[in-house]
Amino acid sequence: MKSSFYKSMIEKSPNACACHKILCDREGKPYDYECVEANQAFLKITGLQFQDVIGKRIMELLPGADVEHNWLAEFAKVALAGETIEFELPANIYKYSYRVKVFSPEDYYFVTIFSGIPVLDEQILASENKYKLLVDNMAENLWVIDLDNRFTYISPSVRNVLGYTAEETIVLRPEQILTEESYEEMMALFRQALEEDRLSGHDPELSWYIEAKSRRKDGSYNWTRSTIRILRDENLEPIGFMGISRDITEEKQVKEALQRSEEQLRLILDSCAEAVFGTDIQGNCTFCNTSCLKLLGYTDEKELLGKSLHQLAHYQYPDGRTYPQKECPVHQAISNGEALHLDNLVFWRSDGTSFSAELFAHPQYRDKKLVGAVITFFDITKRKKMEEKLRESERIKDLLLTNLPGMVYKINCGPKPSLEYVSEGCLALTGYDAPTFKEIINKSLADPSYLTEYAEYVDLICHIQRRVAQALTSQSPYTYREEFSVVTAQGDKKWVLDQGKGLYNDKGELLALDGLVIDITDRKQKEEESLFLTNHDTLTGLYNRFYYQQALHKFDRREYLPLSVIVADINGLKLINDAFSHNLGDKLIIDSARILRSCCREDDVVARIGGDEFCILLPRTDSVTAARRLKKIQNTCARFNSQRSNKTYTVDIALGYGTKNDLSEDLSEVIKHAEDNMY
């Protein structure tokens, strides 16, 4: 192939090149090097002029340039010993970063090729061998195709990109290499290039860029980014195209993975019924979900991003007075990195209307540095109204129950105590109608043994019997209010509130008991559920971080010493979540939690304090016992893993422990010691 052909390819290549000569003293020791040839692309990236470069020594052009990098010694090895080197040229040297390859075409000379920057000077590549050497040493794949879509040249580096040799590739057609979609895009680009070339009057500086998906020899796919220019004959007429292609598969994969991750996170956020937004430490919005936009009356997150949420939604009191940001507990919690829960806030929508809000704020750290907070809130206007109605209803109900109770009873406390009155409400409460209930109570008061056949089902009967006995022996006016559980005639368990007082004559003698029993089962269940949710992790059923913090204060006292702490961290949880699913990751968390709980005593506090983090508080436990407990957890994990038939994951928990023996010791340091010694 003629040298003019290689020269033409180099001139139109986006790689910048320069040729230098090593200068040696009489003893043959290199002391400098001078530029003998340089192309326009090289001049462009260095910012120098042609007349200022050719024949000039590097120490004249860039005084002190060799102090940091010692390029002279490296380039001398290339020019004098025939070595080839590659290195990255950082952006602080020139405007952009470059990958540089350096090789020697002949003794005392070396050539530098800057990847991605075209054009080489004519005098450097005066022979066919020199031009071919430059092309063959390019890291990118250089190819030439004629107007009939036949390859006329492929550089050897095509093996790195497609897995084919140059000889194998040159007989292929573009449609055999590219996917159908990328082939159509490439052909469209060729047509566009020819048209733009015609309209520009054959501008030699025109170039085009395209990303294409190719089939490798082994059947896999990769992505390349190509810079394309038009090749011309002596009359400047287009005769084909030259391209330089770089493999960007890894870059594409990283971008696609990042995009998938961002899309998944966005989907999760937008699926939340609660409003979620993040802030920096100044309180400015960094992200928000769809529920947040809807609750605040906005349609686009751009209306919130970078703006103060306090100024947008929490800027005034319900009565219209300005709410200074410095007085806002939410802003203070964000600035101080504190967790916060409030249910008495008022947020303002974009249209000026307001709503009652419950809010949770959680500080966010990056590299142990506070960077902001994630805040969730939801509209509790309806709940507030219901609570207000409930309070009013309770007031009215208390009044009604005092005067017109649903199940009211009156017990005569004379020489022969008896149930004088019971309302019809006893049927719904006990499963017995009023006459039957009255008969049971009276017979049991007269003869306690009569209660035997009912005691299994009606605890309320026993309770009333005991209540009479207590009232008869009381030395002061007798009043009572007690909650307890009963079993009805049908075997159902209920919680009831029994309240009443003794009725006395002028002599202070007990005459009767006036009482009211109401069903409080629903309230007790809600209280128990609320208490459980407040203190427990919803996924594992273990105590949560809120309860854990309270337990730390509770146990940090002398009577609980020695106090041992075991910290635990699930290894590989993120990998399970990313590789399989969060459902499988949740199962790993649940299995780990069960193992930890099974290895602890009833009084030990086992808490999940983070996504994959747990902490166990062991009151009145010395370090030896704590170490045995840690070993028991490890053995239980091993036994659990060995018994599993499904090896999708194994429970692998990093553990560490520490013990506080003296009240003067800082418990946080004990915990830190445990964390530092996890294994």
Helices and strands as residue ranges (DSSP letters): H 3-12, E 16-24, E 30-38, H 40-46, H 50-53, H 58-61, H 66-69, H 71-81, E 85-89, E 98-103, E 109-114, H 128-136, E 141-146, E 151-154, H 158-162, H 166-170, H 174-177, H 180-200, E 208-215, E 221-232, E 238-247, H 249-271, E 275-280, E 285-288, H 290-296, G 301-303, H 309-313, G 325-327, H 329-336, E 340-348, E 354-366, E 369-379, H 381-403, E 408-412, E 418-422, H 426-430, H 434-446, G 448-451, H 452-455, H 459-473, E 479-487, E 493-504, E 510-519, H 521-535, H 545-555, G 558-560, E 563-570, H 573-579, H 582-598, E 605-608, E 613-618, H 623-643, E 653-660, H 667-676
